[in-house]
Amino acid sequence: MSEVLWNTAASFTAQSTSITTFDSFAVSVVVKIAFALGLFFVVPIVGGYLEHKVMGRMQARRGPVEAGPFGTLQLVADGIKFIQKEDVIPRAADRWVFAAAPGVALVPGMLIFLVLPFGPGVFALDLELGLFYALAISSVSVLGILMGGWASANKFSLIGGLRAGGQLIAYELPLILAAITVAVQAGTLSLVGIVEAQATFMLPGTEINVWYVFPQILGFGIFFLAAMAELSRPPFDMPIADSELVFGYMTEYTGIKFAMFLLTEYGGMILMSALMVVLYLGGWQLLPGVPLPGCEGTGGLFDCGVTGTLLGVGITLGKIMALVFLMVWARVAYPRLREDQLQRFAWLVLVPLALLNLALVGVAKVVF
Amino acid sequence: MATTSPPGVGLMKGLAVTIKHLFRYPATQMYPKERPDLPPRTRGVIALMDENCTVCMLCSRECPDWCIYIDSHKETVPPAKEGGRARTRNVLDRFAIDFSLCMYCGICVEVCPFDALWWSPEFEYAEYEIDGLLHEMGKLREWMDTVPPPPPLDAGAVPPAEAADAIAKKEKELEAEAAKQQETEAKEQEAAAPADGGDGKPKKAEVKVEGAGEIDQETYDQLIAEGKSERIARSKAKAAWVRKEKERLAAEQEAGGGDDAPAEKPKAADVHVEAGEIDQETYDQLIAEGKSERMARAKAKAAYVRKQKAKLAEEAAAGGGDDGDGGAASSEAAGDEAPEDAEAAEPKQGKLADVHVEGAGEIDQETFDQLIAEGKSERIARSKAKAAWVRKQKQAQLEEGGGS
């Protein structure tokens, strides 16, 4: 029995294409959607738990301890609580826009999970324009936030929403410029292709395999800062700024809609971390130049057995959680920037640096 | 710019502080599962030692929330001497604190000139109905059992003048008595034989012990090992020596003495005693034991009142003693560990004994074990067991007083 299961699993993972692709188109679609949704609802909860615990310990607290073993089910309990809460819509609010806003913010997050590769073959789609798709879709979230801020008929929400709009536009630019630089170096927009390109990238004139974080440490820093700002997380949480704006664009939201905004934030943390892992940290490669056990193909990263596949997924998730930890660390350590400082930092520091980075990498690409 | 550090150093410092805390043990106290470790001066609840209250109304008047309710009436005390003047005094009828109004400022405790109000660290008295937060006299008296002793003085601190005087006095007494000790002991040996035939309970007054400042080396070593100061250890060891000596003599004297005499116990409340004086003997002894002046005074005062009450009750019972119920727990006062035995046996002996009822710190082992088994904290169990012990002793005394 177990041998049959193993063989079945092996036949899936032997494919170089996605393990979620089947002969039947309908089955494939269902499996791919289930795959993306499952990831979207499970991984952010793990990340959220990590945030609760790390933030608690850094503040000399324990974090959640009561719900489930070591408080692991705290976010599940929170979700159940949010569902039970009354769903209030302010009388002056623009009802339909108000109700649609959390969904508009949430759905792009789900859609990005379709293209994120978590391991050899563990992805729903390998689009030729994967990176373009991810960045384009993630920009839609800001629409939901603007809608929520506008439709709440509340000055705090409106200011929060507009701040979010300004911030997301300002930081979208360095983010995209940094990502473009990676695409330039890799020569492809496919996320799986970028991982593959990193596995085969050698330092010029040597046989040493390095990830893109090494030649593009500047780009990685820009991407990391811009990603934190995109997510409106402290120290870049001016759109929420609970000491100035109550809760920014989320002020009027209660219950399940509020939970959707929160899930957007946690999902965003995961998907930005996943993008950084794919673009700069070698995807599911354990160490630069080390092939996964049981894997063949380019750089020892593809055509893996079951062991290699599971190991690859574990490595990716581990890297994602390490980046989430960094974000939480920054959140605990630093106070919020002022709104004008935020804009100044984006336009006068990050954008020029990102352009410089792009120019340097472009020149290097031509020279070597 | 005031800062001279290069840019980014501050950011790194921030990260360093937070990462340091990540690996530090959290400060969280798991309260409902673990009892918090409260300092002795915690303002948890206000306790009332009603014996000390003179209905001066200072607390009630000073209370910013007006949450202290006091009712009293005046009683006329007949003149102490023939031809004297009859005096009036206040009798406390009701003393209540409404903790739903109280803001725990502690002004009442500060302002009380007679040490009738005390802070207790107990805090778990939340109620589902707000009326329950109005604590009447009985409840306030019960909190008294949870009041911890005041923290000891710092090592090397100058002892309070009264305490120093009392210690000096006690030492002088002991020295003076040292000379007489031999013959007194001999006398006691003689007196022991006829006492056997009697009620088996020689009065403590007969068992007079004199020492030339001898100390109980065992107690002394133990206290020193527990980190007590040399002074305290010495005075306590001295007291322990006296206790042991008394115990030994009493044991020699005692023949059998089943104290199962059933007696109607006169209620202490019925007996009217004038307060305000202190029992000097108790006071000196407590001071000698290293208690604070304030504590010693309050306890001595209480001891005085108790003694008087007991005396009056005894007289009353002797007058109309019939065979009423004797009260359940009489003779099992403190059947417990060896160190406590020495002290526990003592108060049973007679009059002088009730001096020790409050202060010596004995606990009722049975109650203690039971409370611990019920999951109470060690501190609470100890204080309750202490109270239980005192209750039992009182009861035993009253019975004894009624019987003899």
Interface residues (C-beta under 8 A of the other chain):
Chain A: V54 G56 R57 M58 Q59 A60 R61 R62 V65 W329 A330 V332 A333 Y334
Chain B: L11 G14 L15 V17 T18 I19 H21 L22 F23 R24 P26 A27 T28 M30
